[in-house]
Amino acid sequence: MNAADAVGAVLLDDGRRLFRVWAPKVQQVEISIKSAQERTVQMESRPFGYHEAVVDDVPAGALYMYRLDGERERPDPASRSQPEGVHGPSGVVDPAFQWTDESWLNLPLEQYVTYELHVGTFTGEGTFDAVIPHLAELKDLGVTAVELLPVSQFLGERNWGYDGVYPYAAQSTYGGPDGLRRLVDACHAEGVALILDVVYNHMGPEGNYITEFGHYFSDEYRTPWGSPINFDGPDSDEVRRFFIQNALYWIEDCHVDALRLDAVHAIFDFTARPFLQQLGEEVHALAARTGRPAYLIAESALNDPRIIRGTEKGGIGLDSQWNDDFHHALHVALSGEQDGYYKDYAGLPDLRRSFEEGYVYTGQRSEFRNRRFGAPVPDAPPHRFVVFSQNHDQIGNRMLGERLGALVSFDELKLAAGLVLLSPYLPLIFMGEEYGEDAPFLYFVSHSDPDLVEAVRNGRREEFSTFLWKEEPPDPQSEETFLRSKLNHRLASGGHHRVLREFYRELLRLRREHPALANPQRDAVKAEADEANQTLVVWRRSGFSRAVMAANFMDAQGWVSLELPDGQWRVVVDSADEKWGGNGGLTQRTVESDGPERIDIAAHSFVFLEGPDST
């Protein structure tokens, strides 16, 4: 990272360390070095509220804190390492690392098949290094990108990661910055990209000393999690710089391939050049300089096409976004749940609309929001959307953290997999989903403030008030809640779990290799829904290749009448086949078409047929 722009402890070319901190709220800052020739160094004031000093003989691993106005010592807001936790001293990190990924150039975004995981619960050890032995099996499954829930330093050992208070410091209990870099390097050795979830809308409550340094937060707006980041008020130029440098640090110094931007709807910025646009421009400029593409993927609850529209068309210019509408429509179609935010969705008709248009809500009235919601997005190619049947939010924000497998049948799990993995959009798999993991994914924290713990408990109860769940939520502070959420990877090797994993593997092979699925254009996808008969048909084409997927959501045998172009059509996948744990497919393996053809479909299943030109 360029020392002229960086904050924190930066190694200079001559071997000395530059310490730079933005602290306009204080008059005097000193560096208190706790190891490597213990001493105190006065920092010089610089324009715009910065303080800096160049110090000799500060090796990697040295611990330090900033002394503010001679009264109190605090960790570095831009600390790269917090080896003793959020209240302890910051650690100097050696930027040098034995990378082996020199030939890695990232993948085209269109090829991303994302596997979302939480480092603490993915393995028993709960570390970056413990993820590495699983990469080969994820690659074999067909995964091309691993996405980590946020890893910025948080209090204690148990947290989803959205309570981080040191945006630059990889969580010490996970393995710190070197552990993260080893995982990134190992991903690239397998040909797998790494996406990091980052939180630029708020910061956690405990260990949050950053307010003592500068005006990082806004008093003008509120988020559900506290004060938002100050991106458009006084002093916001330097706040923007802090977070943009953070993004560049993850990409340049840690070789991360993409950032998932948490809840951008909670980033408030009404300037002419919004923070998100500036962030995108600088990340893409870095990618152009290095020759290694880097992507920004938003989580947005706005259904605002400007998020993913290019800046040349007046948009923000982010690369892709999560599409909750697709998930909600699919979930309603499968489970029948229609309380909470699911009340806005009609199931199959909305799923059909999402297949063709991306968003379901494009300006019509939302009952849940009690207002009009969204805008059309006709100019976005399919790779601008990430879709899923499960993710950390949609599972973990249920009262009991149930995965989809606890709510629907095995056949319906396969049906959901087909619709997500064979969609034109970028699919996301939540850890363990591919083999039907039994463990829930619950919400957990390890706060030390009793009042905060009680506030979290009450907040969880209030969050569920719009749903019909009557149970008492598991205690988020309890270690048992955390341990219950850990995966049992042994399940994948036997019974229906093994069958489901092999089914996912086959669908991802089909997605990767079938020519009819290769066209990334929106007009190459057509969908039809029959609400009365609970069927959905999705047509795909690319060049001369054609394919169709027909799905039956009823709990009884169904059928569709398809106007298949003349010639022989072949069933490539029938999720009801015995080899996929079904009772046997209903459609013959080949169909000679010369007009409308009846395709029989077993209950809660789908068939995928390829047309005569596919080979």
N, C-alpha and C positions, 0 to 999 in steps of 0.2 A: 504494500500500500504506500502511496506517495506520502512522504513525511510532511510535505508542505500542507497537506489537508487533514492529516490524521489526528485523532485525539487518543489519549491513553499513553502507554509506555511504548515508544517506537524505537527500534534499533536503527541507528544511523550508519552510513557507509564506513565511518572511521571507528566503529565499534562502541561508540558512546550511546547513551540512551537519551532520547528526547521525551520529556514528560510534558504533556499539554492537557489542560483542563479548562472547560468553559465554566466560570464561576463568577458571574457578574454580581451576585448577592453578597460577596465578601470582599474585603479590602486587601487581605493578605493571605497567601497560601504558601505553605511549606510542605516539602516532601519529607516524611519520616520513614527512612529506610530501616526495616526491622531485621535485616540480615545482610550479609555481604558487606562488611565494614559498616556497622550500624552508625547512622548519622542523620542529621537533619539538614536539608538544603532549602534555602529561600528561593521561591519562584518569582520571576519578573512579570509584572503586569503588561499585557499587550492590548491592542485595540479590540473593541467589541466584547470586553469582559473575559478575555482569555488570560491564563497564567501559564508560563512555561519555564522550563529549565533543562539544560543539557548536563548530564551527570556521567562521570567516569566510573568504571569498575562496578557496574550493576549487571551481574550475570543472570541468565535465565534461571528462574526459580526463586530469585530474591523477592522478599515480601516488602510491601510498602503501604502507607496510608497518606492521605492528605490532611494536614492540620489547618483548620479554617480559623482565621483571625486569632491564632495562638490559643484557642480555647478547646476545640474538640477535634478528634481524629475520625476521619471517615474514609471508607474504601473509594476507589476511583470509579466514577460513573461509567467510564469506558474500559473498565477492567477486563482483561482477556481471561483471567482465571481467579476464582475465589476458592482456594483449596481448603479453607477453614469455614466455609459457608458465607451467608450474606452479611454477617456482622463482623467477619474477620478481615484481615488485611488482604489486599490484592496481590496477585502473583505476576511477576514478569515472565512473559512467554517468549521463547525463541521462535522467531518467524520461520527459521529454517526447518524443513521436514524432509524426510527421505521419500519423496513422492516417486511413484513408479508409473504414473498415469500420463506421461508426456505425450503419448499418441492419442489420448482420449479427447474427442472433439464434441462431446455431447451428442444426443440424438435429435432428429427433427421432432418437434413437439407432437406432430401427427402420430408418431410411433409410441408415445407414452402410454403405458399400461401401469397405473400407479398402485402401489401396495402401501397403505397407510398403517403405521405402527407407533405404539407408545413404548419407548425404550425401557421404561421401568417395569412393564408388565409383559412384554413380548417374550422374555426369558426369565428363568428363576433368578439368575444373577442380576438382571436389570441393568446391564451396562452396554456401552457401544460395542466393546469387543465381543460380547456374547451374541450380538446380532450376526457377526461375520460368518460363523459356520452355517448359517441358514441361507446365505445369499445364493449358493449354487442351486438349492432346491427351489428358491423363488425364481431364479433364471429359468430353470427347467419348466416351471409352471407356465411361464410366458410373461412374467413381470419384467418390465423394462425400466421402472423407476420406483425407488423406495422413498416414501415420504415420512419424515419424523415429526411427530407432534413437538411443540416448542421445547427447546433444550436450554434456553437461557437460564442462568442461575436463579433458583428459587429457594425458599426456606425449607430446610429439612430434606427428606428423602422421598416423599410421596406427594405428587402433584401432577395434574394433567399437563402443566407447563405454562398455563396462561397467567400465572402469578409471578412470572419472572421479574426481577428487579435489576439485573445487570445484562443488558441486551447483547453485549459482546462476549460474555463468558459462558462457555459450555458447561453445563451442570457438573459439579465436581464428583457427585456420587455416581454419575454415569461414566466417568472416565476423563472428564475435563477436555481441554482443547486437543490434546494429543490423541485421546480416544476417539473423538469425533473425526479427526483427520485420518486415523487408521481405517475407520469405517468407510469414509468417502473413498479413500484409495482402494479399498477392497471391493467396493461397489464397481468402481471403474474397471478394475481387473476382470470383473465378471461381465462387463459390457452393460452395466446397469447405472442409470443416473440417480442422483440423490437430490431430493426436494426437502427443504427445511421450512417448517411452519414458523413464521415470525409474527410478533404482536406489536403493531405500531399504533394501536388505538388507546391503550392504557398500560399501566404497570401495576405490579402486585402491591399488596399493602405492607408486608413485613420486610424489613431491610431496605426500604425505599428511602434512602437518604438523598436522593437526587434533588429534591426540592430545596435542600439547604445550599445547593450550588447555584441554581439558576431557575428561570421561569419556564420550566419544561411542561407545565400543565396549564390548561385553560380554565378560567372561571366562568366562561360564557356559555358552556355547553355541559351536558352530563351524558355519561354512558351508564349502562346497567352495572358496570363494575367500578364506578368512581370517576374521577376527573379524567377527561381525555387529554391527549397530547396537544400542546400549543403549536398548531401549524399555521395559524393566520393572525395571531395577535402580536403585540409588542415583543420583540426579541425572537420572533419565530424563525427568522433567517438562520440563526445558529442552532435552533432546535431541529430544523430540517436538515442542516448539515450533519448533525449528530446521527440522525437515523439513516440518512442516505449513505454516510460513511459506514454505518453498521451493515447495510445491505452489501456494499462493495467489499467489506471485510469478509463476509461469509463466502462471497463468490470468488474473490481474488485470492485471499489468503488461505481459505479452507476448501477451495475448489468445489463448492456447492454448485449444482447445476441450475436450480430453480428455487424460487421462494414462493411459498403459499402465504398470502397476506391475510391475516385473520381479520374478519369482521370489518371490512373497509367502510361499511355503512356507519360505523362509529368513529370514523376519521372525519372531523369537521374542518372544512377549509373552503372559504368562499373567496379566495384570491383568484386573480385572472389566470395564473399558472398554478393549479393546485399541486399539493405535495405529491400526490400519486402520479401525476403527469411528469413532474420533475424527476421523481424516483425512476419511472420507466425510461425516461430519456437518458439518464445517467447510467443505469444498468445496461441498456442496449448499447450505449457508447462504449462502455467497458468491453462488452462482448465483441464489438467491432474491432477494438484495438487488439484484443487477444486472439481473435479468430475462433473463439469458443463461445457458441450461443449460450445465452442465459435467459431464463423465462421468469415472468411474474404472473402468478395465478391467484386471482382474488377470491375470497369468500365475501359475497355481497348479498344482502337481503333486500336489495332495491329493485331488482329486475330493470336496471338502467342500462340500456345498450351502449351508453357513452363509455362505460368502464372498459369494454373490449373493442370499441371502435377506434380506428387509427387517428392519431392527432391530425393528420392531413384532412380528415373528415370532421374535425371538431370534437373528437373523442379524447379519452384519457390515454389510450394506447397500451393497456395491459394485454397480456398474451392470451389469457383464458380466465374462466371463472367457474366456480362450483355452481351447479344448477339444482337448487333445492326443489324447484317445481317438478322436475322429472321424478325425483325420489318420492315426493308427497303423493303424486298421482299414482305411481306404482304401488306405494304402500297401501293406499286406500283400496286399490283394485285387488290387492292380495288379502289384506286383513279385514277390510270393512270398517276399520276405525275411522270415525269422523268427529272426534272431539278435539279440543284445542285447535291448533292451526290446520289440522286435517279437515276441518269443517268446510274449508274453501274448495275442496277437491272432489270431483265426481268420479274418480277412478278412470275407467277406460277412455271416455271421450277426452279427458284432459291428457291422458298418456299419449293418445293419438296426436293431439295438438303439440305436445312437447317433442315428439319424434319429428314432426315436420317444421316446427317454428322455434324450437328451443325453449323459450318461456311459455308457460301456460297463461300467466297474467300479463297482459299487454295493454292495460288501460281500463279494464272492466272493474266493477266494484268488488272489493274483497270484504266478505262478511266478518272475517276474523279481525281485519284492520279497521273496519267500518269506514272505508274510503276507497276511492279508485287507486289502482296499483299497477305499476309497470308501464312499459312502452314496447312497441314492436321492435324486433331486431332482424329485419329481413336480409341484411347484408353480412351476417356473420357466418363464416364456414363452420362446420361441425366441430373442428378442433378448438373452437373458442369456448366449448363447454365441457366440464367434467361431470360425469353422472355416476350414480351409485345406488345400490339397494340398501347399503348400510355404511355408516361412518361413525367416528367417535361421538359426534354430537347427537345423531339420531338414535344411537344406542344409549350413550351415557346420560343423556338428558331425559330418558325415561326413568320413572321412579325406581324401578327395580333393575335397570340396566339390561333389559332383556335384548338379546340378539334376535334377528329375524327368525332364526330356527326355533325359538321358543314360542313364536306366535303363529307360524304357518307350518304346513306339512313339508316333508322331504321333497315331494313332487313340486310344490310351490317354490321351494328354494332353487330347484333346477330351472323352473320357469323364470324366476327373477334373474338368475345368472345369464340365461340366454338373452333376455331383453337388454341387460346392461352390457354384456361383453360383446354382443353382436350389433349393438347400436352404432350409429355413425359417429358418436361422441367419444371423448376420451374416458375410458372406464377406470373406476377406482374400486379397489378391493380393501376392505378393512381386515386387519390382521385376524387370522383364524377363520374368516368367512369361507375360504376356499375348501375347508374340510368340515365345516359345520361345528366350530368350537362351541362347547357347552357352557363355558364360563361366561358370566355377564361382564360387561364393562361398566363399572360403577364410577361415580364421581368421588374423588378422594383428595385430601389435603393433609398437611402436617404442620399446621400453624402452632405457634406457641402462646398467642394471646387468647385467653379464655373468652373474652368478649367477642373477638373476631370469629372464633370457632362457633359460638352460639349464633352469631349473625349469619354465618354460612349455612348452618342447619336451618334457621328460619327462612333464609332466602330460598333454599331448595324446596321447602314446603310450599312457599308462595308461588314458586315457578310452576308447580303442578296444579294450581288452582283451576286452570281452564280445562284440565283433563278430568276424566272420571275415576282416576286411580284413588283408591281409599286407603291403601297400605301406608305404613310409616316408612319413610325413606331410610335406607341403610345410613348409618352414621358416617359422614364423609371424613371425620377425623380419626376413625378407628383404623388401626393397622389391618384388621381382619377384612375390612372393605377393600383395601388395596390388594391383599393377598388373594381374595376371591376372584379378582380380575385378571390374575396371571393365566397365561395360556398353558394348555396341556398338549404339546406338539405330538405326543405319542398317539393321540387319537387318530391322526392322519394316516396311520399305517394299517388300520383295520376296519372291517365292517362297512357301514354306509358312509363313514367319514372318508375312507380311502376311495370309494366310488365317486363321491362328490368331488374330491380333489382331482381325480382323473377326468371327470366331466369338465371341470374348469380348464384343465390343461388342454383338452380337445377343443373347447370353444375358443380358447386363445390361439391355438394353432390355426383354426379355421379363420379367425379374424385376421391373422397375420398373412395367411397364404391364399385365401380365396379371392380371385380377381374381382368379383362383383362387389366386394366390400372395400375396394381400394379407392373409390371416387370420393374425395373429401367435400364435394359440392352439395349444398343444401337441396338443389333441385333433382339430385339423384336418389332422393329418399321420398317415398310416398307411403302413407299409412291410412288404414281404414279400420274403424271400430264399429262393432255391432253390439250395442249395449244390451239389447234384448237377449241375444244368444251368448253374451259375454265372450266374444272373440275379438282378437286384434290381428290385423294383417299388416306386415311391413315389407314393402318392395324395395329392393336395392339393385342398382345397376352401375356398371363402369365399362365404358366402351361397348363391346359386343356381349359382355358378360351380364347375366341377369340372375337374380336369386329372390326368393321370397320366404319370409318366416310367418307362420300362422300359429297363433297361440289361443288356447282354450282356458279361460279362467273359471269355468264351472266345475262343480264337484261331480259331474257326470260327463259321459262321452258327448262330444260335440262335433261340428263339422263346419266347413266354409266352402263356398262355391267361388272358385278362382277362374278368372279369364286368363288362362295361361297361354302365351304365344305358342304357336304350333311347334311340335317337336317333342322329343323325349325329355322329361324332367325327372331328376333323380333326387331321392331323399338322402341328404347328407347326414343329418342328425334328427333323430326322434327321441326326445327326452324320456319318452315312456318305454323305450327299449329295455329289455331285461338286463343288458350289460350296464345300463345306467340305473339299475335298481328299480325299474318300473315293472309293470305287469305285461308289457309287450306292446309294441306300436300297432296302430290300427291301419296305417296307410301302406300300400304296397311300395316296394323300394323304387320302382320306376312308374312314371305316369306318361302315357302317350296322349298328348293333348292335341285336339283339333277344335277346341272351343271351351266353354265352361266346364270345369272339372270339380267334382266333389272330393274334398280332402277331409278324411275322418281324423279326428284328434282325440286322444284319450283325455280324461279329466286332468285338469291342472298340468297341462303339458304343452309342448310346442314342437313343430316340425320345421326344418329348414331345408328347402329344395333349391337345387341349382338348375338353371335353364340349359337348353341344348347348346348354346354357344360358350358355356363356361369352361369347357375343356379345350 
